[in-house]
Amino acid sequence: MATSPRKPAPRKPAAGRKPALAGYLQKILTARVYDVAIESALDAAPRLSARLGNQILFKREDTQPVFSFKLRGAYNKMAHLSKEALSRGVICASAGNHAQGVALAARKLGCKALIVMPTTTPSLKVAAVRALGGEVVLRGESYSDAYAHALELETRRGLTFVHPFDDPDVIAGQGTIAMEILRQHQGPIDAIFVAIGGGGLVSGIAAYVKAVRPGIRIVGVQMNDSDAMLRSVRAGRRIELADVGLFSDGTAVKKVGAETFRLARQLVDDWVVVDSDAACAAIKDVFEDTRSILEPAGALGVAAIKQYVHQKGTKGETYVAITCGANMNFDRLRFVAERAEVGEEREALFAVTIPEERGSFRRLCELIGPRAVTEFNYRISDAAEAHVFVGVATVDRAESAQLAAHFASHGFPALDLTGDDLAKEHVRHMVGGRSALAQDERLYRFVFPERPGALMRFLSRMPASWNISLFHYRNQGADYGRILVGLQVPAKDQKAFADFLETLAYPCADETGNPAYRLFLR
């Protein structure tokens, strides 16, 4: 009778070694990275600098041979392995960029590499790993799922594990980026902004900077749906997230490393949390200054600088953003372009209520004036009043509130939907869809991995007595689907419905009370 594989014991970071800062400084200074990596440029960003009133510099790790910084740590770790360990081959778990670094290092060192990647990994990264000679196994929906499977294969096949972040040699390899920054820029640097997934990059950079120029602030940057490091630092212990967002797949880590947590907790001075709209806007900002396109994780540092400057009102300071990756699926640019304007708040979205009478629509247009209209959706649904979905181009963050007040002062109550995910992802494409038949409707937004069977899994677990009364899905080129579902759930089934959501294990949000839903779809 077949037995399930034994669950591996929790891995300790690199045999429990915990070098002090002096030890990390030595490891970084002697790291072997330049057999495969280049010394990336530290480029000025003149357009963004002028807009923000501070000097902004991009550390161009997106120009590495694998379009990411990850090959530094991977190669440094593997270059320190014994010949016997290399002869057995190496294994790693990765959402893509570390995988390419390991595959390139293995080719350079003449060993075999087995790469376990989440099924949600962009196809561009999977193809790149295979092109470098790595054997790919797809397993799970996140890095953590892939990591657990990689540990099983490590034992089963006798391979050497190359951790993507929780290893001193990997951390030291990433720390060479800081060594280059301080050599390349002789003037003052006020802060370095570093995206964080598992924490290897920020640990290496912080270890070097705090040993050499401790006055430079290290700012850790996390996505609002993948902020395991920040939550861990605040809690004083490592926190494991139940699920993580998939847009910034390069930072989608449920649980950070033990060693990286120790270093980040001690050395990171400040934290900034950004959302997907801010990341999209930052991708556009980098493109305008460099004509290069970053992946979402690669743009987090830039997004954080913009938010930091806006919140603190700084002027005349010098900030460095690590543009840490450019492995972007081309099709995903559709989503990035659509959300960049909202992320920069160059587009404001409103639900405007107007009297259902002749001339009111024209008066609303007159109030908008010479501003560019990006969206106008309307369908008659009530004899007394109408709700119009309006998108307007804006020039700064404050204009959406001013416009809402302007509409209201002329007798057109307006609800500002600029920050409403339901409105941005679904309602703007569905205006006019009311139905008197949708009794007991519960509205939920789900995030499904874009792979065969995901929707069927949802439908098969739902009791046949619950009718789907609304469904909206729009492919935006991402590796996950944003789906809006209306379900008719009788009051007696509320507990069963809660159990259904619990067992489904897809990220979801209850939008039944959302005003955009009630105005346009209820």
NUBA-275847 format. One record per residue (C-alpha): x, y, z; residue number from 1. Coordinates in Angstrom, 2 decimals, padded with zeros to 5 digits. Example, Ala and Ser with C-alpha at 12.3 -4.5 7.8 and 13.67 -1.06 7.14 Angstrom:
BEGIN
c1; c2; c3; n
012.30; -004.50; 007.80; 1
013.67; -001.06; 007.14; 2
END
This chain:
BEGIN
c1; c2; c3; n
000.00; 000.00; 000.00; 1
001.39; 003.40; -000.97; 2
002.29; 005.81; 001.80; 3
002.40; 009.59; 001.64; 4
005.89; 011.14; 001.79; 5
007.12; 012.11; 005.25; 6
006.60; 015.81; 006.00; 7
010.05; 017.43; 006.15; 8
011.21; 019.06; 009.35; 9
011.40; 022.89; 009.37; 10
014.63; 024.03; 007.75; 11
017.13; 026.01; 009.76; 12
018.89; 028.80; 007.85; 13
022.29; 027.54; 006.71; 14
023.06; 025.27; 009.65; 15
022.06; 027.93; 012.15; 16
024.87; 030.36; 011.33; 17
024.15; 033.94; 012.41; 18
027.10; 036.17; 011.49; 19
027.27; 039.61; 013.09; 20
027.48; 042.72; 010.88; 21
031.28; 042.50; 010.75; 22
030.92; 038.93; 009.53; 23
028.46; 039.95; 006.84; 24
030.70; 042.81; 005.74; 25
033.53; 040.34; 005.18; 26
031.23; 037.92; 003.35; 27
029.94; 040.67; 001.06; 28
033.40; 042.03; 000.28; 29
034.57; 038.55; -000.72; 30
031.36; 037.36; -002.42; 31
031.72; 035.64; -005.79; 32
029.09; 037.19; -008.03; 33
030.88; 038.72; -011.00; 34
031.42; 035.44; -012.84; 35
027.75; 035.80; -013.85; 36
026.53; 039.22; -012.69; 37
027.36; 042.69; -013.96; 38
027.90; 045.83; -011.92; 39
024.55; 047.39; -012.72; 40
024.25; 051.11; -013.40; 41
023.02; 053.67; -010.89; 42
020.89; 055.84; -013.19; 43
019.38; 059.24; -012.52; 44
015.61; 059.61; -013.04; 45
015.32; 063.22; -014.21; 46
011.56; 063.31; -014.89; 47
010.58; 061.67; -011.62; 48
013.16; 063.73; -009.69; 49
011.71; 066.96; -011.08; 50
008.16; 065.91; -010.18; 51
009.04; 064.92; -006.63; 52
011.54; 067.69; -005.85; 53
014.17; 065.15; -004.74; 54
017.03; 063.38; -006.50; 55
015.86; 059.88; -007.45; 56
018.34; 057.21; -008.53; 57
017.53; 053.76; -009.94; 58
019.88; 050.86; -009.16; 59
019.31; 048.94; -012.36; 60
019.25; 045.30; -011.28; 61
016.63; 044.77; -013.98; 62
019.52; 044.84; -016.49; 63
021.24; 041.72; -015.11; 64
021.58; 038.73; -017.49; 65
018.45; 037.15; -015.97; 66
016.73; 040.57; -015.58; 67
016.84; 040.33; -011.77; 68
019.27; 040.65; -008.85; 69
018.66; 037.05; -007.80; 70
021.60; 035.53; -009.66; 71
024.01; 037.30; -007.26; 72
022.93; 035.35; -004.20; 73
022.29; 032.11; -006.04; 74
025.74; 032.05; -007.64; 75
027.55; 033.09; -004.46; 76
025.88; 030.25; -002.56; 77
026.61; 027.66; -005.25; 78
030.19; 028.83; -005.77; 79
030.84; 028.02; -002.11; 80
029.48; 024.45; -002.38; 81
031.85; 021.50; -002.41; 82
032.53; 019.60; -005.63; 83
030.71; 016.63; -004.15; 84
027.59; 018.68; -003.42; 85
027.63; 020.20; -006.91; 86
028.02; 016.76; -008.48; 87
024.76; 015.63; -006.84; 88
022.94; 018.63; -008.27; 89
020.98; 021.48; -006.67; 90
017.32; 022.21; -006.06; 91
015.44; 025.40; -005.25; 92
011.93; 026.75; -004.87; 93
011.16; 030.03; -006.56; 94
008.44; 032.21; -008.07; 95
010.77; 032.79; -011.00; 96
013.72; 035.13; -010.55; 97
015.72; 033.02; -008.07; 98
014.99; 030.06; -010.32; 99
016.67; 031.77; -013.26; 100
019.64; 032.68; -011.09; 101
020.07; 029.08; -009.94; 102
019.67; 027.75; -013.48; 103
022.28; 030.18; -014.85; 104
024.67; 029.43; -011.98; 105
024.25; 025.69; -012.52; 106
025.07; 026.05; -016.19; 107
028.16; 028.11; -015.34; 108
029.32; 025.62; -012.68; 109
028.43; 022.53; -014.71; 110
025.83; 020.96; -012.42; 111
022.19; 019.93; -012.70; 112
019.40; 022.14; -011.30; 113
015.85; 021.13; -010.36; 114
013.52; 024.12; -009.95; 115
010.15; 023.91; -008.15; 116
007.90; 026.82; -009.11; 117
004.31; 027.74; -008.16; 118
001.70; 027.04; -010.81; 119
000.90; 030.77; -010.76; 120
004.40; 031.71; -011.99; 121
004.30; 033.81; -015.19; 122
004.98; 031.66; -018.24; 123
007.79; 034.02; -019.24; 124
009.77; 033.00; -016.14; 125
009.08; 029.28; -016.57; 126
010.27; 029.40; -020.18; 127
013.39; 031.36; -019.17; 128
014.37; 028.74; -016.58; 129
013.97; 025.93; -019.08; 130
015.98; 027.86; -021.66; 131
018.85; 028.06; -019.16; 132
018.82; 024.27; -018.75; 133
016.88; 023.98; -015.50; 134
014.41; 021.15; -014.94; 135
011.07; 022.69; -013.87; 136
008.44; 021.17; -011.57; 137
005.24; 023.20; -011.07; 138
003.57; 022.75; -007.68; 139
001.22; 024.83; -005.49; 140
-000.19; 028.33; -005.78; 141
002.50; 030.26; -003.86; 142
006.20; 030.18; -003.08; 143
005.48; 028.50; 000.26; 144
003.66; 025.63; -001.46; 145
006.53; 025.15; -003.90; 146
009.06; 025.33; -001.05; 147
007.39; 022.50; 000.89; 148
007.47; 020.26; -002.20; 149
011.11; 021.17; -002.91; 150
012.12; 020.00; 000.58; 151
010.53; 016.62; -000.12; 152
012.39; 016.30; -003.44; 153
015.66; 017.40; -001.82; 154
015.57; 014.40; 000.51; 155
014.19; 011.98; -002.05; 156
016.82; 012.77; -004.71; 157
019.78; 013.67; -002.51; 158
020.10; 017.19; -003.91; 159
021.59; 020.34; -002.34; 160
019.04; 023.01; -001.49; 161
019.74; 026.61; -002.55; 162
017.46; 028.85; -000.49; 163
016.18; 031.99; -002.25; 164
016.68; 034.25; 000.77; 165
017.28; 032.61; 004.17; 166
020.99; 031.80; 003.81; 167
024.03; 033.96; 004.74; 168
025.80; 033.27; 001.43; 169
022.68; 034.26; -000.53; 170
022.23; 037.36; 001.64; 171
025.90; 038.29; 001.11; 172
025.54; 037.95; -002.65; 173
022.62; 040.39; -002.63; 174
024.63; 042.72; -000.39; 175
027.08; 043.39; -003.21; 176
024.39; 045.71; -004.63; 177
024.89; 048.06; -001.67; 178
028.66; 047.89; -002.11; 179
028.23; 049.07; -005.70; 180
025.78; 051.86; -004.79; 181
028.14; 053.44; -002.25; 182
031.03; 053.20; -004.70; 183
029.01; 054.63; -007.60; 184
027.52; 057.64; -005.77; 185
030.02; 059.73; -003.83; 186
027.48; 062.31; -002.64; 187
024.96; 062.00; 000.19; 188
022.25; 059.34; 000.11; 189
019.34; 059.85; 002.48; 190
017.53; 056.55; 002.01; 191
017.56; 053.32; 000.00; 192
014.16; 051.77; -000.78; 193
014.12; 047.98; -001.06; 194
011.27; 045.63; -002.02; 195
010.80; 042.73; 000.40; 196
009.49; 039.24; -000.25; 197
011.44; 036.77; 001.88; 198
013.92; 039.43; 002.93; 199
017.23; 038.40; 001.35; 200
017.71; 041.58; -000.65; 201
016.94; 044.01; 002.17; 202
019.05; 041.97; 004.62; 203
022.13; 042.05; 002.39; 204
021.79; 045.74; 001.54; 205
021.09; 046.74; 005.15; 206
023.98; 044.64; 006.52; 207
026.50; 046.39; 004.26; 208
025.10; 049.92; 004.55; 209
024.78; 049.83; 008.34; 210
028.36; 048.57; 008.64; 211
029.82; 051.22; 006.32; 212
027.48; 054.25; 006.31; 213
024.92; 053.74; 009.09; 214
023.40; 057.20; 008.60; 215
021.69; 056.07; 005.38; 216
018.10; 055.03; 006.08; 217
016.97; 051.62; 004.86; 218
013.28; 051.63; 003.94; 219
011.59; 048.26; 003.49; 220
008.75; 048.11; 000.96; 221
005.92; 045.59; 000.99; 222
002.76; 044.99; -000.99; 223
-000.39; 045.45; 001.07; 224
-001.44; 041.87; 000.30; 225
001.99; 040.27; 000.91; 226
003.36; 042.02; 004.00; 227
004.65; 039.07; 006.01; 228
007.89; 040.81; 007.02; 229
006.25; 043.96; 008.35; 230
003.66; 041.97; 010.29; 231
006.42; 039.81; 011.72; 232
008.50; 042.80; 012.80; 233
005.48; 044.38; 014.49; 234
004.59; 041.11; 016.23; 235
008.17; 040.35; 017.31; 236
007.98; 036.88; 015.75; 237
007.61; 035.41; 012.29; 238
004.01; 035.50; 011.09; 239
002.74; 033.19; 008.35; 240
000.07; 034.70; 006.10; 241
-002.93; 032.57; 005.17; 242
-002.64; 033.72; 001.55; 243
-000.74; 036.30; -000.47; 244
-001.57; 038.51; -003.44; 245
-000.32; 037.32; -006.79; 246
000.13; 040.57; -008.72; 247
003.65; 041.13; -007.39; 248
004.64; 037.47; -007.68; 249
008.30; 038.26; -006.94; 250
007.39; 039.28; -003.37; 251
004.53; 036.82; -002.77; 252
005.96; 035.05; 000.30; 253
003.74; 033.77; 003.11; 254
006.52; 033.43; 005.71; 255
009.88; 035.21; 005.78; 256
013.19; 033.60; 006.71; 257
014.49; 033.26; 010.27; 258
017.79; 034.97; 009.48; 259
016.27; 037.62; 007.24; 260
013.70; 038.40; 009.95; 261
016.51; 038.81; 012.49; 262
018.42; 041.21; 010.25; 263
015.42; 043.20; 009.01; 264
014.10; 043.61; 012.53; 265
017.43; 045.10; 013.62; 266
018.47; 047.07; 010.56; 267
015.46; 048.38; 008.63; 268
014.69; 051.97; 009.68; 269
011.28; 052.53; 008.13; 270
008.51; 050.75; 006.22; 271
006.22; 051.65; 003.35; 272
003.26; 049.56; 002.19; 273
001.97; 050.06; -001.37; 274
-000.89; 048.61; -003.42; 275
-001.12; 047.26; -006.96; 276
-002.31; 050.59; -008.40; 277
000.77; 052.34; -006.97; 278
003.00; 049.62; -008.43; 279
001.39; 050.07; -011.85; 280
001.94; 053.84; -011.70; 281
005.58; 053.25; -010.72; 282
006.11; 050.92; -013.70; 283
004.95; 053.77; -015.91; 284
007.22; 056.27; -014.11; 285
010.28; 054.09; -014.68; 286
009.33; 053.60; -018.33; 287
009.07; 057.36; -018.86; 288
012.60; 057.88; -017.49; 289
014.36; 054.79; -018.86; 290
012.12; 053.27; -021.60; 291
012.42; 050.01; -019.63; 292
009.49; 047.97; -018.29; 293
009.77; 046.53; -014.80; 294
007.80; 043.69; -013.28; 295
005.61; 044.72; -010.31; 296
008.13; 043.66; -007.64; 297
010.82; 045.61; -009.47; 298
008.82; 048.83; -009.23; 299
007.90; 048.67; -005.53; 300
010.85; 050.79; -004.44; 301
009.84; 053.56; -006.84; 302
006.22; 053.40; -005.69; 303
007.40; 053.67; -002.09; 304
009.56; 056.74; -002.78; 305
006.56; 058.55; -004.24; 306
004.41; 057.66; -001.26; 307
007.19; 058.55; 001.21; 308
007.73; 061.98; -000.36; 309
003.99; 062.68; -000.43; 310
003.55; 061.74; 003.23; 311
006.66; 063.43; 004.64; 312
006.86; 066.41; 002.27; 313
010.63; 066.07; 001.74; 314
012.59; 068.27; -000.66; 315
016.17; 068.15; -001.90; 316
017.00; 064.69; -000.57; 317
018.59; 061.78; -002.45; 318
016.79; 058.44; -002.66; 319
017.82; 055.17; -004.31; 320
015.26; 052.62; -005.49; 321
016.42; 049.10; -006.30; 322
014.71; 048.29; -009.61; 323
015.09; 044.63; -008.82; 324
013.36; 042.81; -011.68; 325
011.98; 043.05; -015.21; 326
010.51; 039.62; -015.88; 327
007.14; 040.91; -017.03; 328
004.63; 038.99; -019.14; 329
003.72; 041.23; -022.08; 330
000.00; 040.49; -021.74; 331
000.04; 041.81; -018.17; 332
000.75; 045.30; -019.52; 333
-002.96; 045.60; -020.34; 334
-003.74; 045.61; -016.62; 335
-000.77; 047.86; -015.79; 336
-001.76; 050.49; -018.35; 337
-005.38; 050.49; -017.18; 338
-004.50; 050.93; -013.51; 339
-001.47; 053.23; -013.79; 340
-003.55; 056.38; -014.14; 341
-005.65; 055.48; -011.11; 342
-002.51; 054.57; -009.16; 343
-001.03; 057.98; -009.88; 344
-004.48; 059.48; -009.26; 345
-004.50; 060.88; -012.77; 346
-007.97; 059.40; -013.19; 347
-010.89; 059.89; -010.82; 348
-013.98; 057.65; -010.85; 349
-017.41; 058.75; -009.64; 350
-020.97; 057.55; -009.28; 351
-022.96; 060.71; -009.99; 352
-026.70; 060.85; -009.28; 353
-028.66; 063.07; -011.67; 354
-032.40; 063.75; -012.06; 355
-033.98; 061.57; -014.73; 356
-035.13; 064.56; -016.78; 357
-034.27; 066.22; -020.05; 358
-031.12; 068.33; -019.98; 359
-029.59; 066.91; -016.78; 360
-027.05; 064.80; -018.67; 361
-025.93; 067.88; -020.60; 362
-025.59; 069.91; -017.38; 363
-023.33; 067.23; -015.92; 364
-021.10; 067.39; -019.01; 365
-020.89; 071.16; -018.63; 366
-019.71; 070.77; -015.04; 367
-016.91; 068.45; -016.17; 368
-015.84; 071.23; -018.51; 369
-012.60; 070.88; -020.52; 370
-011.31; 067.88; -018.54; 371
-010.78; 064.68; -020.52; 372
-013.48; 062.09; -019.90; 373
-012.04; 058.56; -019.65; 374
-015.31; 056.72; -019.05; 375
-019.04; 057.41; -019.24; 376
-021.51; 054.61; -018.48; 377
-025.25; 055.04; -018.13; 378
-028.45; 053.05; -018.59; 379
-031.98; 054.15; -017.70; 380
-033.27; 052.23; -014.67; 381
-035.49; 054.52; -012.59; 382
-038.16; 057.09; -013.40; 383
-036.94; 059.67; -010.88; 384
-033.14; 059.59; -010.94; 385
-030.20; 058.12; -012.80; 386
-026.76; 056.93; -011.66; 387
-023.92; 057.67; -014.06; 388
-020.48; 056.05; -013.83; 389
-017.95; 058.74; -014.79; 390
-014.17; 058.63; -015.25; 391
-012.32; 061.96; -015.48; 392
-008.63; 062.68; -016.11; 393
-007.08; 064.60; -013.20; 394
-003.75; 066.33; -012.57; 395
-003.16; 065.70; -008.85; 396
-004.32; 063.69; -005.86; 397
-006.62; 066.37; -004.43; 398
-008.70; 066.91; -007.56; 399
-011.07; 063.95; -007.11; 400
-012.41; 065.37; -003.81; 401
-012.72; 068.83; -005.38; 402
-014.66; 067.41; -008.33; 403
-017.03; 065.48; -006.06; 404
-017.76; 068.67; -004.11; 405
-018.18; 070.59; -007.39; 406
-020.80; 068.11; -008.65; 407
-022.66; 068.12; -005.33; 408
-022.77; 071.92; -005.12; 409
-024.67; 071.95; -008.43; 410
-027.26; 069.42; -007.31; 411
-025.54; 066.25; -008.51; 412
-024.54; 064.10; -005.49; 413
-021.31; 062.24; -006.32; 414
-019.70; 059.21; -004.70; 415
-015.90; 059.12; -005.20; 416
-015.01; 055.59; -006.37; 417
-011.35; 056.25; -007.18; 418
-010.15; 053.95; -004.41; 419
-012.87; 051.32; -004.74; 420
-011.53; 048.01; -006.12; 421
-014.99; 046.71; -007.01; 422
-015.62; 049.79; -009.14; 423
-012.20; 049.69; -010.82; 424
-012.12; 045.97; -011.57; 425
-015.74; 045.14; -012.36; 426
-018.52; 047.76; -012.09; 427
-017.04; 050.05; -014.74; 428
-017.55; 047.19; -017.22; 429
-021.04; 046.22; -016.04; 430
-023.11; 049.37; -015.59; 431
-026.82; 048.84; -016.29; 432
-027.09; 045.25; -015.11; 433
-030.03; 045.38; -012.65; 434
-032.51; 042.56; -012.14; 435
-035.58; 042.18; -009.92; 436
-034.97; 038.41; -009.94; 437
-031.77; 038.62; -007.86; 438
-033.31; 037.94; -004.46; 439
-031.05; 037.02; -001.48; 440
-028.01; 037.97; -003.54; 441
-024.58; 037.97; -001.87; 442
-021.78; 039.63; -003.87; 443
-018.15; 038.51; -003.58; 444
-014.89; 039.30; -005.35; 445
-012.57; 036.30; -005.76; 446
-009.00; 035.89; -006.95; 447
-008.55; 032.63; -008.89; 448
-005.21; 031.36; -010.19; 449
-005.28; 031.42; -014.00; 450
-005.05; 027.72; -014.66; 451
-007.36; 024.98; -015.94; 452
-009.80; 023.74; -013.33; 453
-009.81; 026.76; -010.99; 454
-013.35; 027.82; -011.91; 455
-014.55; 024.22; -011.90; 456
-013.16; 023.78; -008.40; 457
-015.25; 026.76; -007.30; 458
-018.43; 025.50; -008.96; 459
-018.07; 021.89; -007.80; 460
-017.82; 022.92; -004.14; 461
-020.89; 025.16; -004.29; 462
-024.22; 023.50; -003.33; 463
-026.56; 023.13; -006.30; 464
-029.30; 025.00; -004.41; 465
-027.33; 028.29; -004.60; 466
-027.96; 030.03; -007.89; 467
-025.31; 032.22; -009.56; 468
-027.14; 035.49; -010.23; 469
-024.18; 037.58; -011.44; 470
-020.79; 036.71; -012.88; 471
-018.09; 038.96; -014.30; 472
-014.61; 038.01; -015.41; 473
-012.24; 039.98; -017.60; 474
-008.87; 038.61; -018.71; 475
-006.28; 041.35; -018.15; 476
-003.18; 039.35; -018.95; 477
-002.32; 038.59; -015.33; 478
-001.58; 035.13; -013.95; 479
-004.68; 035.19; -011.80; 480
-008.28; 036.07; -012.52; 481
-010.33; 038.72; -010.72; 482
-013.87; 037.42; -010.67; 483
-017.09; 038.96; -009.37; 484
-019.83; 036.51; -008.38; 485
-023.38; 037.07; -007.17; 486
-024.83; 034.10; -005.29; 487
-028.45; 033.70; -004.17; 488
-028.00; 032.27; -000.69; 489
-031.17; 031.82; 001.44; 490
-030.98; 033.13; 004.99; 491
-031.12; 029.60; 006.42; 492
-027.88; 028.72; 004.57; 493
-025.67; 031.49; 005.99; 494
-023.54; 029.13; 008.12; 495
-023.12; 026.73; 005.21; 496
-022.07; 029.66; 003.04; 497
-019.43; 030.71; 005.59; 498
-018.10; 027.13; 005.65; 499
-018.00; 027.09; 001.84; 500
-015.83; 030.24; 001.75; 501
-013.53; 028.78; 004.41; 502
-012.89; 025.53; 002.52; 503
-012.54; 027.20; -000.88; 504
-009.17; 028.79; 000.07; 505
-009.29; 031.52; -002.58; 506
-008.82; 035.15; -001.47; 507
-012.20; 036.88; -001.46; 508
-013.94; 040.06; -000.34; 509
-017.61; 040.54; 000.60; 510
-018.95; 043.41; -001.56; 511
-022.66; 043.04; -000.73; 512
-022.67; 046.38; 001.07; 513
-020.50; 048.22; -001.45; 514
-022.24; 051.45; -002.56; 515
-021.08; 051.05; -006.18; 516
-022.85; 047.68; -006.30; 517
-026.01; 049.11; -004.78; 518
-026.09; 052.08; -007.17; 519
-025.42; 050.24; -010.43; 520
-026.14; 046.53; -010.05; 521
-028.45; 045.87; -007.09; 522
END
